[in-house]
Amino acid sequence: MKIANINAVPHLIQADHTAQAITNFTSVVAAANAGAKAWQLGPKQSYTDAQLQAPVPRPSQVFAIGMNFAAHSQEINLALPKTPSIFTKFPSAITGPSAHIHRHGPRTDWETELVAVIGVGGRDISEAEADAHIAGYMVGEDLSDRDVQFANDPAQFSLGKSFANFAPIGPWLTTPDEAGELGKLEITTTVDQQVMQHAPLSQMVFTPQALIAYLSTIVALQPGDLVFTGTPVGTGVGHQPPIFLQAGDRLIGEITGLGRLELTIDD
């Protein structure tokens, strides 16, 4: 199932670009946790992509994983982590799937990622139990101001990745049963129709289940928390010479079967 946030109401998305309001739940995560048998649905109505809002607009915690694809670690000259490399994107950076992004500096970069959404929180969740704690998956864009990120040595990740609208998510939450086998899905990033990233999720070093297990040994996960699971090779900073986003660029990040983000870059 695909559950979108339209006019701050969860909606079941249909294949023909129509949606039905889930009238007895107030959030996408709550509706996903309850399951379709518990829903009261409104009539089918057409929707436009511009109406789609961030499926989880106010997460309490946003975790992001660095260097979770081996080739990406190589392109930015960082060693492959022995344990998950965690930073945070602050929740004020969250925006929807059709946002305008103000590039903060001349080295604003893209990173398309799979985002896992926590449905049931907790501590000390085992990897085997992690699937029961996942409400679903989304596409996310981990935008970065590389000047801010690499101003110091060692780098400072969180602030350089948390400017306004630097965490687009959506276009909807896809429940795990519909997402299917994640390793067969592919991430693609295009900038003005030029493919910059293209890789299968099977290249991830740590799976979403492994990341949830690791995080929960340290922090208490909450319903609605987001885990940006890392990006593959092909970021702007990794190109030779580097390529960064310019005003007027059309940035599209998509994952097979999970939808796409269509973003406009502004000065």
VOFI-667062 format. One line per 8 residues: number of its first residue (from 1); their letters; for each residue x, y, z of N, C-alpha, C. Coordinates in steps of 0.05 Angstrom, whole numbers, plus 5000, padded with zeros to 4 digits. Example, Ala and Ser with C-alpha at 12.3 -4.5 7.8 and 13.67 -1.06 7.14 Angstrom:
1> AS> 5264/4886/5156/5246/4910/5156/5264/4934/5156; 5257/4955/5142/5273/4979/5143/5258/5001/5157
***
This chain:
1> MKIANINA> 5017/4976/5000/5000/5000/5000/5018/5025/5000; 5008/5045/4988/5021/5071/4987/5003/5091/5001; 5014/5104/5022/4998/5123/5038/5011/5150/5037; 4996/5170/5026/5006/5197/5023/4993/5215/5043; 5006/5239/5046/4996/5260/5063/4985/5282/5045; 4959/5286/5044/4946/5306/5028/4928/5323/5046; 4933/5349/5046/4918/5367/5064/4919/5358/5093; 4942/5347/5101/4947/5338/5128/4929/5315/5136
9> VPHLIQAD> 4920/5299/5117/4904/5276/5121/4916/5252/5107; 4919/5229/5120/4930/5206/5105/4911/5196/5083; 4922/5190/5060/4906/5180/5038/4918/5155/5026; 4901/5136/5019/4909/5113/5004/4912/5120/4975; 4936/5116/4964/4941/5123/4936/4933/5100/4917; 4918/5106/4896/4910/5087/4876/4927/5090/4851; 4927/5069/4834/4945/5069/4811/4936/5090/4790; 4911/5098/4790/4901/5116/4769/4902/5145/4777
17> HTAQAITN> 4921/5153/4795/4925/5180/4804/4901/5190/4819; 4888/5172/4833/4867/5180/4852/4875/5171/4880; 4861/5181/4899/4867/5175/4927/4841/5175/4943; 4842/5160/4965/4819/5159/4984/4829/5167/5011; 4816/5186/5024/4823/5195/5050/4818/5172/5070; 4838/5168/5088/4835/5150/5111/4824/5166/5134; 4798/5166/5138/4785/5186/5154/4787/5182/5184; 4795/5158/5192/4795/5153/5221/4823/5152/5233
25> FTSVVAAA> 4843/5162/5217/4871/5165/5228/4881/5192/5220; 4898/5203/5238/4907/5230/5234/4935/5232/5223; 4949/5209/5220/4976/5210/5209/4981/5186/5191; 5000/5189/5173/5008/5167/5155/5019/5144/5171; 5035/5149/5191/5048/5127/5206/5027/5112/5222; 5008/5127/5235/4987/5113/5250/4970/5096/5232; 4964/5106/5208/4948/5090/5189/4963/5065/5180; 4989/5068/5175/5005/5045/5167/5007/5024/5189
33> NAGAKAWQ> 5011/5033/5213/5012/5015/5236/4986/4999/5240; 4964/5012/5236/4938/4999/5241/4931/4978/5219; 4939/4984/5195/4933/4965/5173/4906/4971/5160; 4904/4962/5135/4881/4970/5118/4854/4961/5130; 4854/4938/5145/4828/4928/5156/4816/4948/5176; 4833/4965/5187/4823/4984/5207/4814/5010/5195; 4817/5014/5170/4813/5040/5158/4783/5045/5151; 4775/5070/5153/4750/5080/5141/4758/5098/5118
41> LGPKQSYT> 4750/5091/5094/4759/5105/5070/4737/5123/5059; 4746/5147/5050/4728/5165/5036/4726/5158/5007; 4711/5173/4991/4708/5167/4963/4734/5173/4948; 4737/5160/4924/4760/5165/4907/4759/5194/4897; 4782/5207/4898/4785/5234/4887/4811/5236/4873; 4812/5252/4851/4838/5256/4837/4855/5275/4854; 4881/5273/4850/4900/5291/4863/4922/5298/4844; 4936/5320/4849/4959/5328/4834/4984/5324/4850
49> DAQLQAPV> 5006/5321/4836/5032/5316/4851/5038/5340/4869; 5030/5364/4862/5035/5387/4878/5021/5386/4905; 5000/5370/4907/4985/5368/4932/4998/5349/4953; 5017/5333/4944/5030/5314/4962/5049/5328/4981; 5044/5324/5006/5061/5336/5027/5080/5315/5039; 5099/5323/5055/5117/5305/5068/5100/5284/5083; 5104/5258/5079/5088/5238/5093/5091/5239/5123; 5115/5246/5132/5120/5249/5161/5131/5277/5166
57> PRPSQVFA> 5114/5296/5170/5123/5324/5170/5138/5333/5195; 5134/5319/5217/5146/5327/5242/5159/5303/5257; 5179/5290/5246/5191/5268/5260/5206/5278/5285; 5206/5262/5305/5221/5270/5329/5251/5267/5326; 5259/5247/5309/5288/5242/5305/5292/5235/5275; 5313/5247/5264/5320/5240/5236/5350/5231/5236; 5354/5206/5232/5381/5194/5231/5389/5192/5202; 5415/5195/5197/5426/5191/5170/5451/5175/5172
65> IGMNFAAH> 5456/5160/5151/5479/5141/5152/5499/5149/5131; 5524/5154/5139/5545/5161/5121/5560/5136/5111; 5570/5138/5086/5587/5117/5075/5575/5089/5076; 5549/5087/5069/5536/5061/5070/5536/5047/5043; 5549/5059/5023/5555/5046/4998/5585/5047/4993; 5598/5025/4988/5627/5024/4987/5638/5043/4966; 5626/5044/4942/5636/5061/4921/5634/5091/4928; 5613/5098/4943/5610/5126/4951/5632/5133/4971
73> SQEINLAL> 5639/5115/4990/5661/5121/5008/5686/5126/4993; 5691/5111/4972/5715/5114/4956/5716/5141/4942; 5692/5150/4931/5692/5174/4916/5696/5199/4933; 5690/5197/4959/5694/5220/4977/5718/5216/4995; 5734/5195/4989/5759/5189/5003/5756/5186/5033; 5736/5171/5040/5732/5164/5068/5731/5134/5071; 5743/5124/5093/5745/5095/5097/5717/5083/5102; 5713/5059/5093/5688/5045/5098/5685/5040/5127
81> PKTPSIFT> 5662/5047/5139/5659/5045/5168/5658/5016/5178; 5668/5011/5201/5666/4984/5214/5639/4980/5227; 5628/5002/5237/5600/5002/5247/5586/5025/5233; 5560/5026/5233/5546/5048/5220/5555/5076/5229; 5560/5093/5209/5569/5120/5214/5544/5138/5214; 5537/5148/5238/5511/5161/5242/5515/5191/5245; 5498/5207/5232/5495/5235/5238/5465/5241/5238; 5458/5266/5243/5429/5273/5243/5424/5295/5223
89> KFPSAITG> 5400/5294/5212/5390/5317/5197/5368/5328/5215; 5368/5354/5221/5349/5365/5240/5321/5366/5227; 5300/5360/5243/5273/5358/5231/5263/5383/5217; 5274/5407/5224/5266/5431/5210/5273/5432/5181; 5290/5413/5172/5298/5411/5144/5277/5396/5127; 5258/5382/5140/5239/5366/5125/5221/5382/5107; 5217/5372/5083/5198/5384/5064/5186/5362/5047; 5167/5369/5029/5153/5350/5013/5167/5343/4987
97> PSAHIHRH> 5154/5326/4971/5167/5315/4947/5169/5333/4923; 5156/5356/4924/5157/5374/4901/5167/5402/4909; 5187/5403/4925/5195/5428/4938/5214/5444/4920; 5214/5470/4926/5235/5488/4916/5257/5489/4937; 5282/5486/4928/5305/5484/4947/5322/5509/4942; 5326/5525/4962/5345/5548/4961/5373/5537/4966; 5390/5538/4946/5417/5528/4950/5432/5548/4967; 5443/5538/4989/5455/5556/5009/5481/5567/5000
105> GPRTDWET> 5496/5551/4985/5523/5559/4977/5529/5548/4950; 5553/5554/4939/5560/5545/4912/5566/5516/4909; 5569/5502/4932/5575/5473/4931/5552/5458/4944; 5527/5462/4934/5504/5448/4944/5501/5422/4927; 5499/5399/4941/5501/5373/4929/5476/5356/4935; 5473/5335/4919/5451/5316/4921/5460/5290/4932; 5442/5275/4945/5446/5248/4953/5418/5235/4956; 5410/5219/4936/5384/5206/4938/5387/5181/4955
113> ELVAVIGV> 5367/5176/4972/5370/5154/4992/5343/5140/4997; 5344/5115/5005/5321/5101/5016/5318/5111/5045; 5293/5118/5052/5287/5126/5079/5269/5105/5092; 5277/5094/5114/5261/5076/5130/5246/5092/5151; 5220/5086/5154/5203/5100/5174/5196/5081/5197; 5203/5090/5221/5197/5073/5244/5167/5074/5250; 5155/5051/5253/5127/5049/5260/5123/5043/5290; 5139/5025/5300/5138/5017/5328/5165/5022/5340
121> GGRDISEA> 5166/5039/5360/5192/5046/5372/5202/5026/5392; 5224/5033/5405/5235/5016/5425/5265/5017/5427; 5276/5003/5446/5304/5000/5450/5312/4971/5446; 5337/4967/5440/5349/4939/5438/5332/4921/5420; 5326/4931/5396/5311/4916/5376/5331/4899/5361; 5326/4873/5360/5344/4856/5345/5341/4859/5315; 5361/4852/5300/5359/4853/5271/5336/4836/5261; 5332/4813/5273/5311/4795/5265/5283/4807/5271
129> EADAHIAG> 5281/4824/5291/5255/4836/5299/5250/4863/5284; 5270/4873/5270/5269/4900/5260/5246/4905/5240; 5240/4885/5224/5218/4888/5204/5191/4895/5218; 5187/4885/5241/5162/4890/5256/5161/4919/5266; 5183/4933/5265/5184/4961/5274/5184/4981/5251; 5183/4972/5226/5184/4989/5203/5156/4994/5192; 5147/5019/5192/5121/5025/5180/5122/5025/5150; 5144/5032/5138/5147/5032/5109/5172/5047/5100
137> YMVGEDLS> 5173/5052/5074/5196/5064/5062/5188/5087/5044; 5207/5106/5041/5202/5130/5024/5228/5135/5009; 5226/5154/4990/5250/5166/4977/5257/5191/4993; 5283/5195/4997/5293/5219/5011/5316/5231/4996; 5319/5257/4998/5342/5271/4986/5358/5283/5009; 5383/5274/5012/5400/5285/5033/5417/5307/5021; 5406/5331/5019/5420/5353/5007/5441/5363/5026; 5463/5373/5015/5486/5381/5031/5499/5407/5020
145> DRDVQFAN> 5506/5424/5039/5524/5446/5032/5553/5437/5039; 5568/5430/5018/5594/5417/5023/5614/5437/5035; 5611/5463/5031/5628/5482/5044/5625/5482/5074; 5600/5481/5083/5594/5479/5112/5603/5452/5123; 5597/5431/5108/5603/5404/5117/5633/5400/5121; 5649/5410/5103/5678/5405/5103/5694/5429/5112; 5681/5448/5126/5696/5472/5135/5717/5465/5155; 5713/5444/5171/5732/5435/5191/5742/5407/5184
153> DPAQFSLG> 5763/5399/5197/5774/5372/5195/5777/5362/5224; 5760/5342/5232/5742/5326/5216/5717/5342/5208; 5703/5331/5188/5679/5344/5176/5657/5346/5197; 5640/5366/5193/5616/5370/5209/5591/5365/5192; 5579/5342/5195/5558/5333/5177/5531/5347/5182; 5521/5347/5206/5493/5352/5211/5484/5380/5203; 5499/5400/5209/5490/5427/5203/5491/5433/5173; 5511/5422/5159/5513/5426/5130/5491/5412/5115
161> KSFANFAP> 5476/5395/5128/5455/5379/5115/5428/5386/5126; 5425/5409/5140/5400/5415/5154/5389/5443/5148; 5397/5455/5126/5385/5480/5118/5356/5476/5111; 5341/5497/5108/5313/5495/5101/5309/5479/5076; 5291/5459/5077/5283/5442/5055/5306/5424/5045; 5326/5419/5062/5348/5401/5054/5342/5372/5060; 5317/5366/5068/5309/5338/5072/5282/5332/5060; 5280/5333/5033/5255/5326/5020/5249/5296/5023
169> IGPWLTTP> 5224/5289/5028/5217/5261/5031/5190/5256/5017; 5185/5231/5010/5160/5224/4997/5164/5205/4974; 5147/5206/4954/5122/5222/4953/5100/5211/4971; 5105/5186/4980/5086/5173/4999/5102/5152/5014; 5089/5141/5034/5101/5118/5048/5091/5092/5035; 5110/5075/5027/5103/5049/5016/5107/5027/5038; 5086/5012/5043/5088/4992/5065/5107/4970/5056; 5120/4957/5075/5140/4936/5069/5130/4914/5050
177> DEAGELGK> 5105/4906/5054/5095/4884/5037/5094/4892/5007; 5088/4918/5002/5088/4927/4974/5116/4933/4964; 5133/4943/4981/5161/4949/4973/5175/4924/4963; 5169/4901/4975/5182/4877/4966/5211/4874/4974; 5226/4860/4958/5255/4855/4965/5271/4880/4959; 5281/4893/4980/5294/4919/4976/5319/4917/4959; 5334/4895/4961/5358/4893/4946/5354/4894/4916; 5330/4889/4906/5325/4890/4877/5316/4917/4868
185> LEITTTVD> 5312/4936/4886/5304/4963/4879/5329/4979/4872; 5325/5000/4855/5348/5016/4846/5343/5045/4851; 5364/5059/4860/5364/5088/4864/5374/5101/4838; 5360/5122/4830/5369/5138/4807/5366/5168/4813; 5387/5183/4807/5386/5212/4810/5392/5225/4783; 5375/5243/4774/5381/5258/4750/5380/5288/4756; 5398/5303/4743/5399/5332/4745/5396/5342/4717; 5374/5356/4711/5367/5365/4684/5370/5342/4664
193> QQVMQHAP> 5358/5320/4671/5356/5296/4654/5383/5281/4650; 5404/5290/4663/5429/5275/4662/5431/5257/4687; 5435/5231/4682/5436/5212/4704/5463/5216/4719; 5460/5220/4745/5483/5224/4762/5488/5200/4781; 5467/5188/4790/5469/5164/4807/5451/5142/4797; 5461/5118/4797/5444/5095/4790/5456/5070/4802; 5443/5058/4821/5454/5035/4835/5432/5019/4849; 5436/4993/4852/5416/4977/4867/5420/4980/4897
201> LSQMVFTP> 5399/4977/4912/5401/4978/4941/5416/4955/4952; 5420/4934/4936/5436/4911/4945/5465/4919/4952; 5474/4942/4943/5501/4951/4948/5504/4963/4976; 5483/4966/4991/5485/4977/5018/5503/4960/5035; 5520/4972/5051/5537/4958/5070/5520/4947/5093; 5504/4965/5105/5486/4957/5127/5457/4960/5118; 5441/4939/5121/5413/4939/5114/5397/4957/5133; 5373/4965/5125/5356/4980/5144/5352/4965/5170
209> QALIAYLS> 5349/4939/5169/5345/4923/5193/5369/4925/5211; 5393/4923/5199/5418/4925/5215/5421/4953/5227; 5413/4973/5212/5416/5000/5222/5396/5005/5246; 5372/4995/5244/5353/4998/5265/5362/4984/5290; 5373/4960/5287/5384/4945/5310/5406/4960/5323; 5424/4971/5307/5447/4986/5318/5438/5011/5333; 5421/5027/5319/5411/5052/5332/5397/5047/5358; 5381/5026/5359/5365/5021/5383/5381/5010/5406
217> TIVALQPG> 5406/5003/5402/5424/4997/5425/5433/5022/5439; 5429/5045/5427/5439/5070/5438/5416/5089/5445; 5397/5092/5427/5375/5111/5431/5348/5096/5431; 5328/5109/5442/5301/5099/5441/5288/5109/5415; 5282/5091/5397/5268/5098/5372/5239/5104/5378; 5228/5123/5363/5201/5132/5366/5185/5128/5341; 5159/5123/5342/5143/5122/5318/5145/5148/5302; 5150/5145/5276/5154/5168/5258/5183/5176/5255
225> DLVFTGTP> 5201/5164/5270/5229/5171/5265/5237/5162/5237; 5256/5177/5225/5266/5171/5198/5295/5162/5199; 5301/5143/5182/5329/5134/5178/5336/5137/5149; 5351/5157/5142/5363/5160/5115/5386/5140/5113; 5384/5121/5095/5401/5097/5096/5427/5099/5080; 5433/5122/5069/5458/5126/5054/5454/5127/5024; 5474/5138/5010/5472/5143/4981/5494/5128/4966; 5488/5121/4941/5509/5108/4925/5528/5127/4912
233> VGTGVGHQ> 5547/5116/4896/5566/5132/4882/5552/5151/4862; 5565/5174/4857/5554/5192/4837/5545/5219/4848; 5553/5226/4873/5547/5252/4884/5563/5273/4869; 5555/5298/4871/5568/5319/4857/5597/5323/4865; 5602/5321/4891/5630/5324/4901/5648/5302/4892; 5637/5279/4885/5653/5256/4876/5661/5257/4847; 5648/5275/4831/5656/5277/4803/5683/5291/4800; 5696/5286/4778/5721/5299/4771/5719/5312/4744
241> PPIFLQAG> 5718/5339/4744/5716/5357/4767/5689/5356/4780; 5687/5366/4805/5661/5365/4819/5639/5381/4804; 5615/5371/4807/5591/5384/4795/5572/5390/4818; 5562/5415/4819/5543/5422/4840/5518/5434/4829; 5497/5435/4845/5471/5444/4836/5472/5474/4830; 5458/5482/4809/5456/5510/4801/5427/5519/4801; 5423/5545/4804/5396/5555/4803/5382/5548/4777; 5358/5538/4779/5343/5530/4755/5344/5500/4750
249> DRLIGEIT> 5363/5486/4763/5365/5457/4759/5340/5443/4768; 5334/5421/4754/5312/5403/4761/5324/5377/4771; 5321/5372/4797/5333/5349/4810/5311/5328/4815; 5315/5304/4804/5296/5282/4808/5310/5259/4822; 5300/5251/4845/5310/5227/4859/5288/5207/4860; 5294/5182/4852/5273/5162/4852/5284/5134/4859; 5267/5117/4869/5273/5090/4875/5251/5072/4863; 5260/5051/4850/5241/5033/4836/5217/5026/4854
257> GLGRLELT> 5193/5032/4844/5169/5024/4859/5161/5041/4882; 5179/5059/4891/5173/5076/4915/5166/5104/4907; 5169/5112/4881/5162/5138/4873/5186/5156/4869; 5181/5182/4865/5202/5201/4859/5198/5227/4873; 5220/5241/4877/5220/5269/4886/5227/5286/4862; 5212/5308/4858/5217/5326/4835/5222/5354/4847; 5247/5362/4847/5255/5385/4863/5267/5407/4844; 5261/5432/4850/5271/5454/4835/5291/5470/4852
265> IDD> 5314/5475/4840/5336/5489/4855/5334/5519/4849; 5333/5535/4870/5332/5564/4868/5356/5576/4881; 5363/5601/4873/5384/5616/4886/5374/5629/4912
***
